[in-house]
Structure formats: structure tokens, C-alpha cells
Amino acid sequence: MTKTDERAGDNLKQCENCAVQTPHEVSIEIRTESDKPHTAKFSREPYRVARCLMCGETTSQRMNNV
């Protein structure tokens, strides 16, 4: 499940690769952190994923750690 914010003007972020603020595509993903089948359903966490629209570099951050 991915939700994308389409207001590109609101998504200027510092890109480590470009070394300047660039437009980013930002989405939220639910990721399973456990590889064990019997605990996987209890280990889903939201992540904020940002992809630079200039160079394509993608970064992610676990939202529970913000």
C-alpha cells in the first residue's frame, strides 16, 4: 500500500546526492520487518520513502523513529 503526495512544489527536500534542495516524490509504505512467518503480521511498520526527481536517489525513514 503506497500513498503518494502529488503536490511536488511542497516536496522540496535536501538531496544528499545532488547537494541541493530538489523536488521529491514522497510516499508512505507499510513494511514487514520480520522474516519469520509466525511473527511477520506483528512486525509491520510505516516508512516514509522519498525519491529525488532529479537524480532518482531514494531514502526511507521508519516513521515510529521520527
GIDA-V120595 format. One record per pair of residues at least 24 apart in sequence whose ideal C-beta (glycine too) atoms are under 6 Angstrom apart, sorted by the first residue. I is the first residue (numbers start at 1). J is the second residue. D is the distance in Angstrom with one decimal. If there is no record, write none. Layout:
i: <I | I>
j: <J | J>
d: <D | D>
//
This chain:
i: <1 | 2 | 2 | 3 | 13 | 15 | 17 | 17 | 18 | 18 | 22 | 22 | 23 | 24 | 24 | 25 | 26>
j: <30 | 27 | 29 | 28 | 50 | 52 | 55 | 57 | 54 | 55 | 52 | 54 | 53 | 50 | 52 | 51 | 50>
d: <5.6 | 4.8 | 5.6 | 5.1 | 5.9 | 4.5 | 4.9 | 4.4 | 5.5 | 5.4 | 5.3 | 4.4 | 4.6 | 4.5 | 5.6 | 4.7 | 5.0>
//
